[in-house]
């Protein structure tokens, strides 16, 4: 017997709608905004994840990816998922430092500069990251790293002092601080705006992976890339907890299983592509080499300074993460 059989009042109708809230209906569609191009391996990995979930649920939950910031720009995705404007989305973790300093953990220079170290840092920091996400009404599904970060510049850089006055593309608080410590001028630029920024001189340098440089054909604008292995930032895929609660248990299990596969595949792909991207930059005329001893020393000092600053901001939480990482 339905509510409508008993009453036709507005209150009855509202109650009926309330009783159905949270139920997953066949054919539910989740739009998934992505910041990077469709051909980037992060986007390809997300598309494979979305396809697998859609197929395994027989379309009961259809996830549709929207790359290149076409649905929401990169800096809008976290807020969109948090507010429920999109049920799921992908965001660069370290770009969320203004939300909570814990998100900057994988953008601290030279704290974890290899895939092995980065995975240990991820495992050590994951509980703290998940706690903050939970407080914001979100849940972590999976995270995938970028290849180690290198320094792009439109002139030779032999020491940090050579960065003095250069317009530096920053994508989070950590890279802005890095620019300041080098004497460069930080400019906030999202990935989708990179090509235009370098073409117009808004940016002259940046620290980013070979992947970003390849995707944006950075060789058209800068000549040098120094493989400094600064850090390995990660993208994370998050889901709105209210949207998650609307899925039945079987569907949730499928999503979690596919998320675990996407994470494993993404880490493997990042490692596979790391050297390939560097080769492509060189193939397209860039000077690709390691940092000079002076530049490496400068970066190590800057990294130590930034880590100490981060520990002051995060207090006991940050110290616990670093201590856990160092014990692994």
C-alpha positions as CSV (number, residue, x, y, z in Angstrom):
1,X,0.0,0.0,0.0
2,X,1.5,3.4,-1.0
3,X,1.4,6.7,0.7
4,X,-0.6,8.1,-2.2
5,X,-3.3,5.4,-1.6
6,X,-3.8,6.9,1.9
7,X,-3.6,10.6,1.2
8,X,-3.2,13.1,-1.6
9,X,-2.0,15.9,0.5
10,X,1.3,17.8,-0.3
11,X,2.8,16.4,3.0
12,X,2.0,12.9,1.9
13,X,3.7,13.5,-1.4
14,X,6.8,14.9,0.2
15,X,6.9,11.9,2.6
16,X,6.7,9.5,-0.4
17,X,9.6,11.3,-2.1
18,X,11.5,11.1,1.2
19,X,11.1,7.4,1.4
20,X,12.6,6.9,-2.0
21,X,15.7,9.1,-1.3
22,X,18.9,7.2,-1.5
23,X,17.6,4.3,-3.7
24,X,19.7,3.6,-6.9
25,X,17.4,3.3,-9.9
26,X,18.4,1.4,-13.0
27,X,20.1,3.7,-15.5
28,X,21.5,6.2,-13.0
29,X,24.1,8.3,-14.6
30,X,27.2,9.8,-12.9
31,X,29.1,12.6,-14.8
32,X,32.8,12.5,-13.9
33,X,34.7,15.7,-14.6
34,X,38.4,15.5,-15.3
35,X,41.0,18.3,-15.7
36,X,43.3,16.7,-18.2
37,X,43.1,15.8,-21.9
38,X,41.3,12.7,-23.0
39,X,44.7,11.2,-24.2
40,X,46.4,11.8,-20.9
41,X,46.9,8.5,-19.1
42,X,45.1,9.7,-16.0
43,X,42.0,10.4,-18.2
44,X,42.4,7.1,-20.1
45,X,42.6,5.3,-16.8
46,X,39.5,7.1,-15.5
47,X,37.6,6.2,-18.7
48,X,38.5,2.6,-18.4
49,X,37.3,2.6,-14.7
50,X,34.1,4.3,-15.8
51,X,33.5,1.8,-18.6
52,X,34.2,-1.2,-16.3
53,X,31.7,0.0,-13.7
54,X,29.1,0.7,-16.3
55,X,29.5,-2.7,-17.9
56,X,29.6,-4.7,-14.6
57,X,26.5,-3.0,-13.3
58,X,24.7,-3.6,-16.6
59,X,24.2,0.1,-16.9
60,X,22.5,0.4,-13.5
61,X,25.3,2.9,-12.8
62,X,26.7,4.6,-15.8
63,X,29.8,6.7,-15.3
64,X,30.6,9.2,-18.1
65,X,33.9,11.0,-18.1
66,X,34.3,14.6,-19.2
67,X,38.1,15.4,-19.8
68,X,39.9,18.6,-20.4
69,X,37.9,20.6,-17.9
70,X,34.9,20.5,-20.2
71,X,32.3,20.0,-17.4
72,X,34.1,21.8,-14.6
73,X,37.6,23.4,-14.8
74,X,40.3,21.7,-12.7
75,X,40.1,24.2,-9.9
76,X,36.3,23.7,-9.7
77,X,36.1,19.9,-9.6
78,X,36.7,19.4,-5.9
79,X,34.0,22.0,-4.9
80,X,31.6,20.6,-7.5
81,X,31.8,17.1,-6.1
82,X,31.7,18.3,-2.5
83,X,28.5,20.3,-3.2
84,X,27.0,17.4,-5.2
85,X,27.0,19.2,-8.6
86,X,28.9,16.1,-9.8
87,X,28.8,12.8,-7.9
88,X,32.4,11.9,-8.8
89,X,35.5,13.6,-10.1
90,X,39.3,13.7,-10.2
91,X,41.6,16.4,-8.7
92,X,45.3,16.9,-8.2
93,X,45.7,16.3,-4.5
94,X,48.4,18.9,-3.8
95,X,46.2,21.6,-5.5
96,X,43.9,21.4,-2.4
97,X,46.4,22.8,0.1
98,X,44.1,25.7,0.9
99,X,41.4,23.2,1.9
100,X,43.8,21.4,4.3
101,X,47.6,21.4,4.5
102,X,47.7,17.6,4.6
103,X,46.9,17.6,0.9
104,X,50.3,19.1,0.2
105,X,52.2,16.1,1.5
106,X,53.2,14.7,-1.9
107,X,54.4,18.1,-3.3
108,X,57.2,18.6,-0.7
109,X,60.4,18.7,-2.8
110,X,62.7,15.7,-2.4
111,X,60.7,14.1,0.4
112,X,59.7,11.2,-1.9
113,X,61.3,11.3,-5.3
114,X,60.9,7.8,-6.6
115,X,57.9,5.6,-7.3
116,X,58.8,3.3,-4.4
117,X,59.2,6.2,-2.0
118,X,56.0,7.9,-3.3
119,X,54.0,4.7,-2.7
120,X,55.2,4.5,0.9
121,X,54.4,8.2,1.4
122,X,50.9,7.5,0.0
123,X,50.3,4.6,2.3
124,X,51.5,6.6,5.3
125,X,49.4,9.7,4.5
126,X,46.2,7.9,3.2
127,X,44.5,7.6,6.6
128,X,45.0,11.4,7.3
129,X,43.8,12.3,3.8
130,X,40.7,10.1,4.1
131,X,39.9,11.6,7.5
132,X,39.9,15.1,6.0
133,X,37.8,14.0,3.0
134,X,35.3,12.4,5.2
135,X,34.9,15.6,7.2
136,X,34.1,17.4,3.9
137,X,31.5,14.8,2.9
138,X,33.8,13.0,0.4
139,X,35.3,9.6,0.0
140,X,38.6,8.5,-1.7
141,X,38.2,5.9,-4.4
142,X,41.7,5.8,-5.8
143,X,44.9,7.8,-6.4
144,X,47.4,7.7,-9.2
145,X,50.8,9.5,-9.4
146,X,52.4,11.6,-12.1
147,X,55.9,10.8,-13.1
148,X,58.7,12.6,-11.2
149,X,58.6,16.3,-11.6
150,X,61.2,18.1,-13.7
151,X,62.1,21.8,-14.2
152,X,61.0,23.4,-17.5
153,X,62.6,26.8,-18.5
154,X,63.1,29.0,-21.4
155,X,66.8,29.4,-20.6
156,X,69.6,27.3,-19.1
157,X,69.3,26.8,-15.3
158,X,72.4,25.9,-13.4
159,X,71.4,27.1,-10.0
160,X,68.3,28.3,-8.2
161,X,69.6,31.9,-8.6
162,X,69.1,31.5,-12.4
163,X,65.3,31.4,-11.7
164,X,65.4,34.9,-10.4
165,X,62.5,37.0,-11.9
166,X,61.3,34.2,-14.2
167,X,57.5,33.8,-14.4
168,X,56.8,30.4,-12.9
169,X,53.6,28.4,-13.4
170,X,52.3,27.4,-10.0
171,X,49.4,25.0,-9.6
172,X,49.2,24.8,-5.8
173,X,50.5,26.5,-2.6
174,X,53.6,24.4,-2.6
175,X,54.7,25.3,-6.1
176,X,54.0,29.0,-5.3
177,X,56.2,28.8,-2.2
178,X,58.9,26.9,-4.2
179,X,58.9,29.8,-6.8
180,X,59.3,32.3,-4.0
181,X,62.2,30.5,-2.5
182,X,63.9,30.4,-5.9
183,X,63.3,34.1,-6.6
184,X,60.8,33.3,-9.4
185,X,57.4,34.9,-9.8
186,X,54.6,32.5,-9.2
187,X,51.5,32.6,-11.5
188,X,48.5,30.3,-10.9
189,X,47.8,28.4,-14.1
190,X,45.6,25.3,-14.6
191,X,46.8,22.5,-16.9
192,X,44.2,23.3,-19.6
193,X,45.6,26.9,-19.8
194,X,49.3,25.9,-20.1
195,X,49.8,26.2,-23.8
196,X,48.3,29.7,-24.0
197,X,50.2,30.8,-20.9
198,X,53.6,29.9,-22.3
199,X,52.7,31.1,-25.8
200,X,51.8,34.6,-24.5
201,X,54.7,34.8,-22.0
202,X,52.5,34.6,-18.9
203,X,54.7,31.7,-17.9
204,X,58.3,31.1,-18.7
205,X,59.1,28.1,-16.5
206,X,57.4,25.5,-14.3
207,X,58.1,22.3,-12.5
208,X,55.9,19.5,-13.9
209,X,56.2,15.9,-15.2
210,X,57.3,14.9,-18.7
211,X,53.6,13.9,-19.2
212,X,52.4,17.5,-18.9
213,X,55.1,18.8,-21.2
214,X,54.3,16.1,-23.8
215,X,50.5,16.7,-23.6
216,X,50.9,20.4,-24.1
217,X,53.7,20.3,-26.7
218,X,55.8,22.4,-24.4
219,X,58.8,22.3,-26.8
220,X,57.0,24.9,-28.9
221,X,57.7,27.4,-26.1
222,X,60.6,26.3,-23.9
223,X,63.9,24.6,-24.7
224,X,65.1,23.1,-21.4
225,X,63.8,20.3,-19.1
226,X,65.9,19.3,-16.1
227,X,65.0,15.8,-14.7
228,X,65.3,16.8,-11.1
229,X,63.0,14.1,-9.7
230,X,61.5,16.7,-7.4
231,X,58.4,14.8,-6.2
232,X,55.5,12.6,-7.6
233,X,52.2,14.4,-7.1
234,X,49.0,12.4,-7.4
235,X,45.6,12.8,-8.8
236,X,42.7,11.3,-6.7
237,X,39.3,10.3,-7.7
238,X,36.7,11.2,-5.0
239,X,33.0,10.6,-4.7
240,X,30.3,12.5,-2.9
241,X,29.3,10.6,0.2
242,X,25.5,11.3,-0.3
243,X,25.8,10.0,-3.8
244,X,27.7,7.0,-2.5
245,X,25.1,6.2,0.1
246,X,22.5,6.1,-2.7
247,X,24.2,3.1,-4.2
248,X,23.1,-0.4,-3.1
249,X,25.8,-2.6,-1.5
250,X,26.4,-4.7,-4.6
251,X,27.0,-1.6,-6.7
252,X,29.3,-0.1,-4.1
253,X,31.4,-3.3,-4.1
254,X,31.8,-3.2,-7.9
255,X,32.9,0.4,-7.8
256,X,35.5,-0.3,-5.0
257,X,36.8,-3.4,-6.9
258,X,37.2,-1.4,-10.1
259,X,38.7,1.6,-8.2
260,X,41.4,-0.8,-6.8
261,X,42.2,-2.0,-10.3
262,X,42.3,1.6,-11.6
263,X,44.8,2.5,-8.9
264,X,47.1,-0.5,-9.6
265,X,46.9,0.1,-13.4
266,X,47.5,3.8,-13.0
267,X,50.6,3.4,-10.9
268,X,52.0,0.8,-13.4
269,X,51.3,3.1,-16.3
270,X,52.9,6.1,-14.7
271,X,56.1,4.1,-14.1
272,X,56.0,2.7,-17.7
273,X,55.6,6.1,-19.3
274,X,58.1,8.0,-17.1
275,X,61.2,7.5,-19.3
276,X,59.1,7.5,-22.5
277,X,57.9,11.1,-21.9
278,X,61.5,12.3,-21.4
279,X,62.5,10.6,-24.7
280,X,59.7,12.4,-26.5
281,X,60.7,15.8,-25.1
282,X,64.2,15.2,-26.4
283,X,62.9,13.9,-29.7
284,X,61.1,17.1,-30.2
285,X,64.2,19.2,-29.8
286,X,64.4,19.9,-26.1
287,X,67.5,19.8,-24.0
288,X,66.8,17.0,-21.5
289,X,69.4,16.5,-18.7
290,X,69.8,16.0,-15.0
291,X,70.3,19.0,-12.6
292,X,73.8,20.4,-12.0
293,X,75.3,19.7,-8.6
294,X,74.6,23.3,-7.6
295,X,70.9,23.1,-8.6
296,X,70.4,19.8,-6.9
297,X,71.9,21.2,-3.7
298,X,69.7,24.3,-3.9
299,X,66.6,22.2,-4.4
300,X,67.5,19.9,-1.5
301,X,67.8,23.0,0.8
302,X,64.5,24.4,-0.4
303,X,62.9,21.0,0.1
304,X,64.1,20.9,3.7
305,X,62.8,24.4,4.3
306,X,59.4,23.6,2.8
307,X,59.0,20.4,4.8
308,X,59.8,22.2,8.1
309,X,57.2,24.8,7.2
310,X,54.6,22.2,6.4
311,X,55.2,20.4,9.7
312,X,54.6,23.6,11.5
313,X,51.2,24.0,9.7
314,X,50.1,20.4,10.2
315,X,51.3,19.9,13.8
316,X,51.0,16.4,15.3
317,X,49.1,15.1,12.2
318,X,51.9,16.0,9.8
319,X,54.5,14.7,12.2
320,X,52.7,11.4,12.5
321,X,52.6,11.0,8.8
322,X,56.3,11.8,8.3
323,X,57.3,9.5,11.2
324,X,55.2,6.6,9.7
325,X,56.7,7.2,6.3
326,X,60.3,7.1,7.6
327,X,59.6,3.8,9.3
328,X,58.4,2.1,6.1
